[in-house]
Amino acid sequence: MRREFRMGPEELAKRAKRRHATLARFGGAATGLGGWVTVVPDLVALAWIQSRVVFYVAGAYGFDPYDPMRPAELLVLQGLYPDPAEARAALDGTGTPVASAFVDKKITDSQDRKLTRTLMNMVGKQMGTRVAGRLIPGVASVFNAVSNERDTRAIADRAIHFYGG
């Protein structure tokens, strides 16, 4: 007699999160061995793993992973667009292009400029540390493993909240 195990959507989503975080950790460790030579492959692999976890979580909650809205929702979960409709328009070529959404943050008054300058300094320091951590062989392996896993868990949590309510 065979037993059938059925998992609910929450358990399937959490399982997808764990498995993809593990993939990101091992992928980051492996690509970190090459230091600066493997920065681009690491980022490509991380983008693939993170998009995959979003589609798995969507599927766990009953959403069709092949629906044209899933890539738009991925862009929203990555913080590039405020809502899926705007992201879908960009993907269809009728809205603000993805590159422009990434770069286009217009500042109008001086208070916003000061705040933006402060934030850019903070981000610059953080990005400098992240980039430096990815460039040194050996150190990059540990750094990539930790940061890739953390970032993958974060996007998985956002996807679970987005699709699971």
Summary of the structure (lengths in Angstrom):
residues: 165
radius of gyration: 18.4
end to end distance: 36.9
largest distance: 72.3
contacts: 484
relative contact order: 0.20
helix: 76%
strand: 0%
